[in-house]
Amino acid sequence: MVSKLVEILQYRLKPGTGESFHQIMRDISVPLHYQQGIDVIAFGCSRHDADSYYLLRAFESEAQMQSVLEDFYASEAWQRGPREKVIERIEISLKSLLLLPKSAIDEIRKGFEVSEREYQL
C-alpha cells in the first residue's frame, strides 16, 4: 500500500477575516502551491466557523516536505505575493502530520471537490 505524509494546517483567523483569507488562498496562494508542485488535497473555511480554516497538503516523505516547503517559502513568488496578506490574518496556527494511504487521500480530495461545488452555488 502506497502512503504519503499529509500535513494538516489549522488556522484560527483574526475575527472577520475568513472570507478574505479564503479568497487569497483560492485565487493566489493555492495556485502558487500548484505551480511549485505542491499537492494541495483540500483547503477552506470550517463549516462551524468562517474564521477557522484548514489546509491539507501531501508529500512523499518528511525530507521531501521540508525541502519543497523551504523552497516555496523562500521563493520570490511567495515573498512578494500572498505572504503578508496570509500571515496578517492568522491568529493561531496548528500543524499535524499523518501518514495516510493514497486511497484515503483520494477520498478526502473527492469530499473537498464536492464541498467546493457546494460553495460555488
C-alpha positions as a printed Julia matrix, in Angstrom:
121×3 Matrix{Float64}:
   0.0    0.0    0.0
   1.37   3.38  -1.04
   1.26   6.03   1.69
   2.02   9.73   1.76
   2.75  12.18   4.51
  -0.21  14.52   4.96
   0.28  17.86   6.62
  -2.82  19.3    8.22
  -2.65  23.01   8.94
  -5.43  24.51  11.03
  -5.73  28.25  11.39
  -7.7   30.37  13.81
  -8.06  33.57  11.84
  -8.49  37.06  13.19
 -12.2   37.85  13.61
 -13.96  38.71  10.38
 -11.09  37.74   8.04
 -12.25  34.28   6.94
 -13.83  35.34   3.67
 -10.87  37.46   2.54
  -8.41  34.76   3.68
 -10.25  32.17   1.58
 -10.23  34.46  -1.44
  -6.44  34.9   -1.13
  -5.95  31.16  -0.7
  -8.24  30.25  -3.61
  -7.05  32.89  -6.07
  -3.36  33.33  -5.21
  -1.8   31.01  -2.63
  -3.14  27.59  -3.7
  -2.44  28.22  -7.42
   1.09  29.21  -6.36
   1.36  25.91  -4.44
   0.33  24.01  -7.58
   2.87  25.92  -9.69
   5.58  24.84  -7.23
   4.46  21.2   -7.48
   2.88  21.02  -4.01
  -0.07  18.64  -3.74
  -2.89  20.55  -2.04
  -5.53  17.99  -1.07
  -8.1   20.36   0.43
  -8.5   23.86   1.84
 -11.29  26.07   3.06
 -13.28  27.57   5.9
 -14.56  25.2    8.54
 -18.28  24.53   8.39
 -18.63  25.55  12.04
 -16.85  28.93  11.88
 -15.89  31.15   8.93
 -12.78  32.29  10.82
 -11.45  28.73  11.25
  -9.54  27.42   8.26
  -7.8   24.25   7.07
  -5.13  23.41   4.5
  -4.14  19.81   3.74
  -1.04  19.07   1.7
   0.52  15.71   0.73
   4.21  14.85   0.39
   6.25  11.76  -0.47
   8.27  11.95   2.78
   9.21  14.28   5.61
  12.5   15.11   3.9
  10.7   15.96   0.65
   8.18  18.08   2.57
  10.92  20.06   4.29
  12.8   20.64   1.05
   9.76  21.63  -1.01
   8.34  23.94   1.66
  11.71  25.57   2.3
  11.95  26.38  -1.43
   8.33  27.51  -1.57
   8.51  29.88   1.39
  11.86  31.3    0.23
  10.58  31.93  -3.31
  10.12  35.43  -4.6
   6.62  34.48  -5.76
   5.59  33.75  -2.15
   7.6   36.55  -0.53
   6.3   39.25  -2.89
   2.96  37.55  -3.43
   0.42  36.46  -0.81
   2.79  36.02   2.17
   1.97  39.21   4.05
  -1.79  39.05   3.38
  -1.9   35.44   4.59
   0.22  35.9    7.71
  -1.5   39.09   8.88
  -4.86  37.28   9.06
  -3.68  34.28  11.12
  -4.14  34.43  14.88
  -3.14  30.82  15.71
  -1.68  28.06  13.53
  -1.56  24.35  14.37
   0.22  21.68  12.36
  -0.24  17.91  12.41
   1.39  15.21  10.27
  -0.25  11.92   9.37
   0.88   9.02   7.23
  -2.13   8.09   5.1
  -2.69   5.6    2.3
  -3.2    7.11  -1.14
  -6.76   5.74  -1.18
  -7.64   7.79   1.94
  -6.09  10.91   0.4
  -8.13  10.36  -2.77
 -11.34  10.1   -0.7
 -10.54  13.34   1.16
  -9.87  15.03  -2.17
 -13.24  13.82  -3.54
 -15.05  15.16  -0.47
 -13.34  18.5   -0.91
 -14.35  18.68  -4.57
 -17.98  18.2   -3.51
 -17.65  20.91  -0.86
 -16.15  23.32  -3.4
 -19.04  22.74  -5.81
 -21.49  23.48  -2.96
 -19.5   26.61  -2.08
 -19.71  27.92  -5.65
 -23.51  27.52  -5.88
